[in-house]
Amino acid sequence: MGKTTGFIEFQREAAPYRDASERLLDFDEIYTQPDAPHLEKQGARCMDCGVPFCQSNAPREHRIGRAGCPIHNLIPEWNDLVYRGQWRDALDRLHATNNFPEFTGRVCPAPCEGSCVLGITDPPVTIKNIEMAIIDRGFAEGWVRPQPPLSRTGKSIAIVGSGPAGLAAAAQLNRVGHSVTVYERADRIGGLLMYGIPNMKLDKTRIVDRRVELLRSEGFEFKTGVDVGDGSGTTFDVSELIVTNDAVLLTTGATTPRDLEIPGRKLNGIYFAMDFLTANTRSLLDSNLKG
């Protein structure tokens, strides 16, 4: 697995952010993308660990030290494939456990790197950079294509909330042939991906919308501006979804902030993070990222 002496021969070289003077002029993503030879060397640093803690996320009561990848990505396998230049195979291994690596490769805090065995004595493998490079190359090469199911089960599923959990559940259910409708109360699909993460970290039109359109072409139905509730006021009665579907999934996320009763809390200019991020991102998108 990997190059036997790769972690000795090659030093960690993480991809730098774009220069600050350049970033100040736009709202584009802050990331840069190293070339393939550079990334293949970084993949070579992955050791043939007996227990690859990077991909292990044991329950808290059984955990020793830091946790690894919560979705158990097959990290050593696709690191090895990148090292060998087998990028298409690396993409297949990445997609085996991860519906949306273009999201996690950008915004995940990378607990995998924090639990990398090499990191005990040396800088860890640049796992996050490699993950983003694999999926970005997959899209660039045309390897990522719609994969609608070959047949339908006749079952219908309603999913309330279009954040990462809702979209991942929808992708898995659609893949086995169920008909999926995703309901979102906001004006755009994506939930936290759309309104909770700044565009500089996750591009909404180039990255999020691209995946949404891919899902739509696989047979998804999306309905925005639908606030599912008890039917009072302007809410849509959830009981109607229960009656008309075989199953209803509630993937609404944590939308109620925790307030802090501390001195200065009521001063002007103090906002809840999600209120600020949502308003800011919506304004940018409505202005076509002109600010």
Phi and psi in degrees as GROMACS dihedral restraints (atoms count N, CA, C in turn):
[ dihedral_restraints ]
;  ai    aj    ak    al  type     phi  dphi    fc
    3     4     5     6     1    75.0    20    10
    4     5     6     7     1  -175.0    20    10
    6     7     8     9     1   -89.0    20    10
    7     8     9    10     1   128.5    20    10
    9    10    11    12     1   -53.5    20    10
   10    11    12    13     1   -40.7    20    10
   12    13    14    15     1  -106.9    20    10
   13    14    15    16     1    15.8    20    10
   15    16    17    18     1   -59.4    20    10
   16    17    18    19     1   -39.6    20    10
   18    19    20    21     1   -70.8    20    10
   19    20    21    22     1   -16.2    20    10
   21    22    23    24     1   -89.8    20    10
   22    23    24    25     1   -40.0    20    10
   24    25    26    27     1   -75.4    20    10
   25    26    27    28     1   -34.7    20    10
   27    28    29    30     1  -117.6    20    10
   28    29    30    31     1   136.5    20    10
   30    31    32    33     1   -89.4    20    10
   31    32    33    34     1   154.6    20    10
   33    34    35    36     1   -64.0    20    10
   34    35    36    37     1   128.2    20    10
   36    37    38    39     1  -134.2    20    10
   37    38    39    40     1    90.3    20    10
   39    40    41    42     1   -73.1    20    10
   40    41    42    43     1   148.2    20    10
   42    43    44    45     1   -66.1    20    10
   43    44    45    46     1   128.2    20    10
   45    46    47    48     1   -75.6    20    10
   46    47    48    49     1   160.4    20    10
   48    49    50    51     1   -74.8    20    10
   49    50    51    52     1   160.4    20    10
   51    52    53    54     1   -58.5    20    10
   52    53    54    55     1   153.3    20    10
   54    55    56    57     1   -59.5    20    10
   55    56    57    58     1   139.3    20    10
   57    58    59    60     1   -59.7    20    10
   58    59    60    61     1   -36.6    20    10
   60    61    62    63     1   -64.3    20    10
   61    62    63    64     1   -28.5    20    10
   63    64    65    66     1   -80.8    20    10
   64    65    66    67     1   -40.6    20    10
   66    67    68    69     1   -64.4    20    10
   67    68    69    70     1   -29.8    20    10
   69    70    71    72     1   -64.6    20    10
   70    71    72    73     1   -17.9    20    10
   72    73    74    75     1   -92.9    20    10
   73    74    75    76     1    -4.5    20    10
   75    76    77    78     1  -152.6    20    10
   76    77    78    79     1  -178.3    20    10
   78    79    80    81     1  -113.7    20    10
   79    80    81    82     1    20.7    20    10
   81    82    83    84     1   -74.1    20    10
   82    83    84    85     1   169.1    20    10
   84    85    86    87     1   -62.5    20    10
   85    86    87    88     1   152.3    20    10
   87    88    89    90     1   -87.6    20    10
   88    89    90    91     1    -5.6    20    10
   90    91    92    93     1   -84.1    20    10
   91    92    93    94     1   155.4    20    10
   93    94    95    96     1  -117.1    20    10
   94    95    96    97     1   161.2    20    10
   96    97    98    99     1  -123.3    20    10
   97    98    99   100     1   109.5    20    10
   99   100   101   102     1   -63.9    20    10
  100   101   102   103     1   162.1    20    10
  102   103   104   105     1   -77.7    20    10
  103   104   105   106     1   169.4    20    10
  105   106   107   108     1   -59.7    20    10
  106   107   108   109     1   -46.2    20    10
  108   109   110   111     1   -58.0    20    10
  109   110   111   112     1   -39.0    20    10
  111   112   113   114     1   -61.8    20    10
  112   113   114   115     1   -47.1    20    10
  114   115   116   117     1   -67.5    20    10
  115   116   117   118     1   -34.1    20    10
  117   118   119   120     1   -65.7    20    10
  118   119   120   121     1   -36.0    20    10
  120   121   122   123     1   -66.5    20    10
  121   122   123   124     1   -40.2    20    10
  123   124   125   126     1   -65.4    20    10
  124   125   126   127     1   -37.2    20    10
  126   127   128   129     1   -64.4    20    10
  127   128   129   130     1   -31.5    20    10
  129   130   131   132     1   -65.5    20    10
  130   131   132   133     1   -20.2    20    10
  132   133   134   135     1   -72.5    20    10
  133   134   135   136     1   -15.6    20    10
  135   136   137   138     1   -65.5    20    10
  136   137   138   139     1   125.6    20    10
  138   139   140   141     1   -86.6    20    10
  139   140   141   142     1   160.5    20    10
  141   142   143   144     1   -84.1    20    10
  142   143   144   145     1    71.0    20    10
  144   145   146   147     1   -69.5    20    10
  145   146   147   148     1   139.9    20    10
  147   148   149   150     1   -63.2    20    10
  148   149   150   151     1   -44.0    20    10
  150   151   152   153     1  -125.8    20    10
  151   152   153   154     1   104.5    20    10
  153   154   155   156     1   -77.5    20    10
  154   155   156   157     1    91.4    20    10
  156   157   158   159     1   -63.0    20    10
  157   158   159   160     1   -19.7    20    10
  159   160   161   162     1   -57.9    20    10
  160   161   162   163     1   -34.1    20    10
  162   163   164   165     1  -103.9    20    10
  163   164   165   166     1     6.0    20    10
  165   166   167   168     1  -103.9    20    10
  166   167   168   169     1   131.3    20    10
  168   169   170   171     1  -133.7    20    10
  169   170   171   172     1    76.7    20    10
  171   172   173   174     1   -68.6    20    10
  172   173   174   175     1   154.9    20    10
  174   175   176   177     1   -54.7    20    10
  175   176   177   178     1   149.1    20    10
  177   178   179   180     1   -53.8    20    10
  178   179   180   181     1   -38.9    20    10
  180   181   182   183     1   -69.3    20    10
  181   182   183   184     1   -18.0    20    10
  183   184   185   186     1  -109.3    20    10
  184   185   186   187     1     6.8    20    10
  186   187   188   189     1   -83.4    20    10
  187   188   189   190     1   138.0    20    10
  189   190   191   192     1  -117.1    20    10
  190   191   192   193     1   115.7    20    10
  192   193   194   195     1    74.0    20    10
  193   194   195   196     1  -148.2    20    10
  195   196   197   198     1   -80.3    20    10
  196   197   198   199     1   151.6    20    10
  198   199   200   201     1   -86.3    20    10
  199   200   201   202     1   153.9    20    10
  201   202   203   204     1   -97.2    20    10
  202   203   204   205     1  -146.9    20    10
  204   205   206   207     1   -64.9    20    10
  205   206   207   208     1   123.7    20    10
  207   208   209   210     1   -69.4    20    10
  208   209   210   211     1   -18.0    20    10
  210   211   212   213     1  -107.6    20    10
  211   212   213   214     1    11.5    20    10
  213   214   215   216     1    57.5    20    10
  214   215   216   217     1    45.5    20    10
  216   217   218   219     1   -56.2    20    10
  217   218   219   220     1   144.0    20    10
  219   220   221   222     1   -83.6    20    10
  220   221   222   223     1    63.7    20    10
  222   223   224   225     1   -59.7    20    10
  223   224   225   226     1   -51.0    20    10
  225   226   227   228     1   -59.0    20    10
  226   227   228   229     1   -33.2    20    10
  228   229   230   231     1   -67.8    20    10
  229   230   231   232     1   -47.4    20    10
  231   232   233   234     1   -79.4    20    10
  232   233   234   235     1   -21.5    20    10
  234   235   236   237     1   -62.3    20    10
  235   236   237   238     1   -44.1    20    10
  237   238   239   240     1   -64.1    20    10
  238   239   240   241     1   -41.8    20    10
  240   241   242   243     1   -66.2    20    10
  241   242   243   244     1   -37.3    20    10
  243   244   245   246     1   -65.5    20    10
  244   245   246   247     1   -45.0    20    10
  246   247   248   249     1   -54.0    20    10
  247   248   249   250     1   -38.1    20    10
  249   250   251   252     1   -86.7    20    10
  250   251   252   253     1     2.1    20    10
  252   253   254   255     1    77.2    20    10
  253   254   255   256     1    14.1    20    10
  255   256   257   258     1   -95.0    20    10
  256   257   258   259     1    70.5    20    10
  258   259   260   261     1   -68.1    20    10
  259   260   261   262     1   -37.9    20    10
  261   262   263   264     1   -64.2    20    10
  262   263   264   265     1   -42.0    20    10
  264   265   266   267     1   -65.8    20    10
  265   266   267   268     1   -36.9    20    10
  267   268   269   270     1   -61.9    20    10
  268   269   270   271     1   -39.2    20    10
  270   271   272   273     1   -62.7    20    10
  271   272   273   274     1   -42.2    20    10
  273   274   275   276     1   -62.2    20    10
  274   275   276   277     1   -41.2    20    10
  276   277   278   279     1   -68.1    20    10
  277   278   279   280     1   -36.7    20    10
  279   280   281   282     1   -66.6    20    10
  280   281   282   283     1   -43.3    20    10
  282   283   284   285     1   -71.6    20    10
  283   284   285   286     1   -14.7    20    10
  285   286   287   288     1   -64.2    20    10
  286   287   288   289     1   -26.5    20    10
  288   289   290   291     1  -123.1    20    10
  289   290   291   292     1   -10.4    20    10
  291   292   293   294     1  -132.5    20    10
  292   293   294   295     1   115.8    20    10
  294   295   296   297     1   -68.8    20    10
  295   296   297   298     1   -34.6    20    10
  297   298   299   300     1  -134.2    20    10
  298   299   300   301     1    67.6    20    10
  300   301   302   303     1   -65.8    20    10
  301   302   303   304     1   -20.1    20    10
  303   304   305   306     1   -69.0    20    10
  304   305   306   307     1   -20.3    20    10
  306   307   308   309     1   -84.3    20    10
  307   308   309   310     1   -53.4    20    10
  309   310   311   312     1   -66.0    20    10
  310   311   312   313     1   -33.3    20    10
  312   313   314   315     1   -66.6    20    10
  313   314   315   316     1   -13.0    20    10
  315   316   317   318     1  -106.0    20    10
  316   317   318   319     1   -44.1    20    10
  318   319   320   321     1  -114.1    20    10
  319   320   321   322     1    -7.3    20    10
  321   322   323   324     1   -65.7    20    10
  322   323   324   325     1   139.3    20    10
  324   325   326   327     1   -73.4    20    10
  325   326   327   328     1     3.2    20    10
  327   328   329   330     1    58.8    20    10
  328   329   330   331     1    58.1    20    10
  330   331   332   333     1   -62.8    20    10
  331   332   333   334     1   -19.4    20    10
  333   334   335   336     1   -59.1    20    10
  334   335   336   337     1   -42.4    20    10
  336   337   338   339     1   -70.5    20    10
  337   338   339   340     1   -33.8    20    10
  339   340   341   342     1   -67.4    20    10
  340   341   342   343     1   -22.4    20    10
  342   343   344   345     1  -110.6    20    10
  343   344   345   346     1    10.1    20    10
  345   346   347   348     1   -62.0    20    10
  346   347   348   349     1   130.1    20    10
  348   349   350   351     1   -61.1    20    10
  349   350   351   352     1   -38.5    20    10
  351   352   353   354     1   -58.8    20    10
  352   353   354   355     1   -31.0    20    10
  354   355   356   357     1   -66.8    20    10
  355   356   357   358     1    -9.5    20    10
  357   358   359   360     1   -64.9    20    10
  358   359   360   361     1   -37.3    20    10
  360   361   362   363     1  -120.8    20    10
  361   362   363   364     1   -17.9    20    10
  363   364   365   366     1  -139.6    20    10
  364   365   366   367     1   170.2    20    10
  366   367   368   369     1   -60.1    20    10
  367   368   369   370     1   138.2    20    10
  369   370   371   372     1   -69.2    20    10
  370   371   372   373     1   169.3    20    10
  372   373   374   375     1   -66.1    20    10
  373   374   375   376     1   145.9    20    10
  375   376   377   378     1   -80.3    20    10
  376   377   378   379     1    64.3    20    10
  378   379   380   381     1   -61.3    20    10
  379   380   381   382     1   -44.9    20    10
  381   382   383   384     1   -63.5    20    10
  382   383   384   385     1   -43.3    20    10
  384   385   386   387     1   -59.3    20    10
  385   386   387   388     1   -42.9    20    10
  387   388   389   390     1   -67.1    20    10
  388   389   390   391     1   -41.6    20    10
  390   391   392   393     1   -59.3    20    10
  391   392   393   394     1   -48.0    20    10
  393   394   395   396     1   -63.2    20    10
  394   395   396   397     1   -38.5    20    10
  396   397   398   399     1   -65.7    20    10
  397   398   399   400     1   -38.0    20    10
  399   400   401   402     1   -62.1    20    10
  400   401   402   403     1   -50.6    20    10
  402   403   404   405     1   -72.1    20    10
  403   404   405   406     1   -36.7    20    10
  405   406   407   408     1   -64.3    20    10
  406   407   408   409     1   -39.0    20    10
  408   409   410   411     1   -67.7    20    10
  409   410   411   412     1   -36.2    20    10
  411   412   413   414     1   -58.6    20    10
  412   413   414   415     1   -43.7    20    10
  414   415   416   417     1   -68.9    20    10
  415   416   417   418     1   -42.7    20    10
  417   418   419   420     1   -62.6    20    10
  418   419   420   421     1   -36.0    20    10
  420   421   422   423     1   -84.8    20    10
  421   422   423   424     1    -6.7    20    10
  423   424   425   426     1    79.9    20    10
  424   425   426   427     1    17.9    20    10
  426   427   428   429     1   -78.6    20    10
  427   428   429   430     1   -25.6    20    10
  429   430   431   432     1   -90.7    20    10
  430   431   432   433     1   109.8    20    10
  432   433   434   435     1  -131.1    20    10
  433   434   435   436     1   159.6    20    10
  435   436   437   438     1   -59.4    20    10
  436   437   438   439     1   138.8    20    10
  438   439   440   441     1  -130.2    20    10
  439   440   441   442     1    72.4    20    10
  441   442   443   444     1   -65.4    20    10
  442   443   444   445     1   151.5    20    10
  444   445   446   447     1   -64.9    20    10
  445   446   447   448     1   150.5    20    10
  447   448   449   450     1   -71.4    20    10
  448   449   450   451     1   -25.3    20    10
  450   451   452   453     1  -149.4    20    10
  451   452   453   454     1   162.4    20    10
  453   454   455   456     1  -109.7    20    10
  454   455   456   457     1   146.6    20    10
  456   457   458   459     1   -84.7    20    10
  457   458   459   460     1   -16.6    20    10
  459   460   461   462     1    87.0    20    10
  460   461   462   463     1    -1.3    20    10
  462   463   464   465     1   -92.3    20    10
  463   464   465   466     1   142.3    20    10
  465   466   467   468     1  -116.8    20    10
  466   467   468   469     1   137.8    20    10
  468   469   470   471     1  -124.4    20    10
  469   470   471   472     1   131.2    20    10
  471   472   473   474     1  -104.1    20    10
  472   473   474   475     1   130.1    20    10
  474   475   476   477     1  -119.2    20    10
  475   476   477   478     1   122.6    20    10
  477   478   479   480     1   -98.9    20    10
  478   479   480   481     1   110.8    20    10
  480   481   482   483     1   110.9    20    10
  481   482   483   484     1   128.6    20    10
  483   484   485   486     1  -114.7    20    10
  484   485   486   487     1    28.0    20    10
  486   487   488   489     1   -75.6    20    10
  487   488   489   490     1  -169.7    20    10
  489   490   491   492     1   -59.1    20    10
  490   491   492   493     1   -37.7    20    10
  492   493   494   495     1   -67.4    20    10
  493   494   495   496     1   -45.2    20    10
  495   496   497   498     1   -63.7    20    10
  496   497   498   499     1   -43.4    20    10
  498   499   500   501     1   -68.3    20    10
  499   500   501   502     1   -38.6    20    10
  501   502   503   504     1   -65.8    20    10
  502   503   504   505     1   -43.2    20    10
  504   505   506   507     1   -62.4    20    10
  505   506   507   508     1   -42.9    20    10
  507   508   509   510     1   -61.7    20    10
  508   509   510   511     1   -41.4    20    10
  510   511   512   513     1   -62.7    20    10
  511   512   513   514     1   -43.4    20    10
  513   514   515   516     1   -67.6    20    10
  514   515   516   517     1   -41.5    20    10
  516   517   518   519     1   -70.3    20    10
  517   518   519   520     1   -38.7    20    10
  519   520   521   522     1   -65.7    20    10
  520   521   522   523     1   -35.4    20    10
  522   523   524   525     1   -61.2    20    10
  523   524   525   526     1   -33.1    20    10
  525   526   527   528     1   -91.9    20    10
  526   527   528   529     1     4.1    20    10
  528   529   530   531     1   107.7    20    10
  529   530   531   532     1     0.1    20    10
  531   532   533   534     1   -76.6    20    10
  532   533   534   535     1   151.3    20    10
  534   535   536   537     1   -88.8    20    10
  535   536   537   538     1   122.6    20    10
  537   538   539   540     1  -115.4    20    10
  538   539   540   541     1   132.3    20    10
  540   541   542   543     1  -121.9    20    10
  541   542   543   544     1   126.7    20    10
  543   544   545   546     1  -105.9    20    10
  544   545   546   547     1   126.8    20    10
  546   547   548   549     1  -106.8    20    10
  547   548   549   550     1   130.0    20    10
  549   550   551   552     1  -131.6    20    10
  550   551   552   553     1   130.7    20    10
  552   553   554   555     1   -78.0    20    10
  553   554   555   556     1   -23.5    20    10
  555   556   557   558     1   -78.2    20    10
  556   557   558   559     1   178.3    20    10
  558   559   560   561     1   -87.2    20    10
  559   560   561   562     1    -7.6    20    10
  561   562   563   564     1  -135.0    20    10
  562   563   564   565     1   150.8    20    10
  564   565   566   567     1   -79.3    20    10
  565   566   567   568     1   142.4    20    10
  567   568   569   570     1   138.2    20    10
  568   569   570   571     1   -22.9    20    10
  570   571   572   573     1    56.8    20    10
  571   572   573   574     1  -127.1    20    10
  573   574   575   576     1   -59.3    20    10
  574   575   576   577     1   -34.7    20    10
  576   577   578   579     1   -61.6    20    10
  577   578   579   580     1   -36.1    20    10
  579   580   581   582     1   -84.3    20    10
  580   581   582   583     1   -48.0    20    10
  582   583   584   585     1  -113.2    20    10
  583   584   585   586     1    -9.5    20    10
  585   586   587   588     1  -100.6    20    10
  586   587   588   589     1   -11.5    20    10
  588   589   590   591     1  -121.4    20    10
  589   590   591   592     1   126.6    20    10
  591   592   593   594     1   -58.9    20    10
  592   593   594   595     1   151.4    20    10
  594   595   596   597     1   -60.7    20    10
  595   596   597   598     1   -28.4    20    10
  597   598   599   600     1   -66.5    20    10
  598   599   600   601     1   -20.2    20    10
  600   601   602   603     1  -101.8    20    10
  601   602   603   604     1   -27.0    20    10
  603   604   605   606     1  -149.0    20    10
  604   605   606   607     1   103.3    20    10
  606   607   608   609     1   -66.1    20    10
  607   608   609   610     1   126.2    20    10
  609   610   611   612     1   -74.9    20    10
  610   611   612   613     1   -43.3    20    10
  612   613   614   615     1   -81.9    20    10
  613   614   615   616     1   -39.7    20    10
  615   616   617   618     1   -81.2    20    10
  616   617   618   619     1   -32.1    20    10
  618   619   620   621     1  -109.5    20    10
  619   620   621   622     1   -57.1    20    10
  621   622   623   624     1   -68.5    20    10
  622   623   624   625     1   -51.8    20    10
  624   625   626   627     1   -62.2    20    10
  625   626   627   628     1   -33.1    20    10
  627   628   629   630     1   -60.4    20    10
  628   629   630   631     1   -44.4    20    10
  630   631   632   633     1   -69.4    20    10
  631   632   633   634     1   -38.9    20    10
  633   634   635   636     1   -60.7    20    10
  634   635   636   637     1   -43.1    20    10
  636   637   638   639     1   -66.9    20    10
  637   638   639   640     1   -34.3    20    10
  639   640   641   642     1   -63.7    20    10
  640   641   642   643     1   -43.3    20    10
  642   643   644   645     1   -65.4    20    10
  643   644   645   646     1   -39.7    20    10
  645   646   647   648     1   -60.7    20    10
  646   647   648   649     1   -40.0    20    10
  648   649   650   651     1   -71.9    20    10
  649   650   651   652     1   -13.5    20    10
  651   652   653   654     1   -88.3    20    10
  652   653   654   655     1    -1.9    20    10
  654   655   656   657     1   114.8    20    10
  655   656   657   658     1     3.8    20    10
  657   658   659   660     1   -67.9    20    10
  658   659   660   661     1   152.6    20    10
  660   661   662   663     1  -121.0    20    10
  661   662   663   664     1   127.8    20    10
  663   664   665   666     1  -112.6    20    10
  664   665   666   667     1   137.0    20    10
  666   667   668   669     1  -129.0    20    10
  667   668   669   670     1   115.0    20    10
  669   670   671   672     1   -98.8    20    10
  670   671   672   673     1   165.9    20    10
  672   673   674   675     1    69.5    20    10
  673   674   675   676     1    22.3    20    10
  675   676   677   678     1  -113.5    20    10
  676   677   678   679     1   107.3    20    10
  678   679   680   681     1   -94.5    20    10
  679   680   681   682     1    98.6    20    10
  681   682   683   684     1   -77.0    20    10
  682   683   684   685     1   129.6    20    10
  684   685   686   687     1  -158.6    20    10
  685   686   687   688     1  -139.6    20    10
  687   688   689   690     1   -95.0    20    10
  688   689   690   691     1     6.1    20    10
  690   691   692   693     1    90.9    20    10
  691   692   693   694     1    -6.1    20    10
  693   694   695   696     1   -81.3    20    10
  694   695   696   697     1   153.1    20    10
  696   697   698   699     1    60.5    20    10
  697   698   699   700     1  -126.5    20    10
  699   700   701   702     1   -99.3    20    10
  700   701   702   703     1     6.6    20    10
  702   703   704   705     1   -79.3    20    10
  703   704   705   706     1   152.0    20    10
  705   706   707   708     1   -90.0    20    10
  706   707   708   709     1   129.9    20    10
  708   709   710   711     1   -69.1    20    10
  709   710   711   712     1   118.3    20    10
  711   712   713   714     1   -63.0    20    10
  712   713   714   715     1   -25.0    20    10
  714   715   716   717     1   -62.3    20    10
  715   716   717   718     1   -28.7    20    10
  717   718   719   720     1   -66.5    20    10
  718   719   720   721     1   -37.3    20    10
  720   721   722   723     1   -66.9    20    10
  721   722   723   724     1   -38.5    20    10
  723   724   725   726     1   -64.3    20    10
  724   725   726   727     1   -40.1    20    10
  726   727   728   729     1   -71.1    20    10
  727   728   729   730     1   -37.7    20    10
  729   730   731   732     1   -95.6    20    10
  730   731   732   733     1     0.2    20    10
  732   733   734   735     1  -128.9    20    10
  733   734   735   736     1   157.9    20    10
  735   736   737   738     1   -77.6    20    10
  736   737   738   739     1   -23.7    20    10
  738   739   740   741     1  -157.0    20    10
  739   740   741   742     1   151.2    20    10
  741   742   743   744     1  -128.3    20    10
  742   743   744   745     1   126.7    20    10
  744   745   746   747     1  -108.0    20    10
  745   746   747   748     1   130.1    20    10
  747   748   749   750     1  -101.5    20    10
  748   749   750   751     1   107.9    20    10
  750   751   752   753     1  -126.3    20    10
  751   752   753   754     1    59.3    20    10
  753   754   755   756     1   -87.9    20    10
  754   755   756   757     1   -11.5    20    10
  756   757   758   759     1    74.3    20    10
  757   758   759   760     1  -176.9    20    10
  759   760   761   762     1  -101.1    20    10
  760   761   762   763     1    99.5    20    10
  762   763   764   765     1  -102.0    20    10
  763   764   765   766     1    -6.9    20    10
  765   766   767   768     1   -98.2    20    10
  766   767   768   769     1   117.9    20    10
  768   769   770   771     1   -73.3    20    10
  769   770   771   772     1   158.6    20    10
  771   772   773   774     1   -94.7    20    10
  772   773   774   775     1   122.6    20    10
  774   775   776   777     1   -85.2    20    10
  775   776   777   778     1   157.4    20    10
  777   778   779   780     1  -122.4    20    10
  778   779   780   781     1   114.8    20    10
  780   781   782   783     1   -85.3    20    10
  781   782   783   784     1    79.2    20    10
  783   784   785   786     1  -129.2    20    10
  784   785   786   787     1   159.3    20    10
  786   787   788   789     1   -56.4    20    10
  787   788   789   790     1   134.0    20    10
  789   790   791   792     1    91.4    20    10
  790   791   792   793     1    -5.7    20    10
  792   793   794   795     1   -59.1    20    10
  793   794   795   796     1   -34.0    20    10
  795   796   797   798     1   -92.1    20    10
  796   797   798   799     1     6.8    20    10
  798   799   800   801     1   -66.9    20    10
  799   800   801   802     1   155.5    20    10
  801   802   803   804     1   -63.3    20    10
  802   803   804   805     1   144.1    20    10
  804   805   806   807     1    87.2    20    10
  805   806   807   808     1     5.8    20    10
  807   808   809   810     1   -99.1    20    10
  808   809   810   811     1   119.0    20    10
  810   811   812   813     1  -129.4    20    10
  811   812   813   814     1   155.2    20    10
  813   814   815   816     1   -70.9    20    10
  814   815   816   817     1   143.8    20    10
  816   817   818   819     1   -57.0    20    10
  817   818   819   820     1   -47.7    20    10
  819   820   821   822     1   -66.9    20    10
  820   821   822   823     1   -35.0    20    10
  822   823   824   825     1   -61.4    20    10
  823   824   825   826     1   -44.2    20    10
  825   826   827   828     1   -68.2    20    10
  826   827   828   829     1   -48.5    20    10
  828   829   830   831     1   -62.6    20    10
  829   830   831   832     1   -41.4    20    10
  831   832   833   834     1   -64.1    20    10
  832   833   834   835     1   -47.7    20    10
  834   835   836   837     1   -63.4    20    10
  835   836   837   838     1   -41.2    20    10
  837   838   839   840     1   -64.8    20    10
  838   839   840   841     1   -47.9    20    10
  840   841   842   843     1   -67.3    20    10
  841   842   843   844     1   -40.8    20    10
  843   844   845   846     1   -61.4    20    10
  844   845   846   847     1   -41.3    20    10
  846   847   848   849     1   -62.5    20    10
  847   848   849   850     1   -42.6    20    10
  849   850   851   852     1   -64.3    20    10
  850   851   852   853     1   -44.4    20    10
  852   853   854   855     1   -67.6    20    10
  853   854   855   856     1   -38.9    20    10
  855   856   857   858     1   -65.3    20    10
  856   857   858   859     1   -27.0    20    10
  858   859   860   861     1   -97.2    20    10
  859   860   861   862     1    10.8    20    10
  861   862   863   864     1    59.9    20    10
  862   863   864   865     1    41.9    20    10
  864   865   866   867     1    60.6    20    10
  865   866   867   868     1    33.3    20    10
  867   868   869   870     1   -94.2    20    10
  868   869   870   871     1    -7.4    20    10
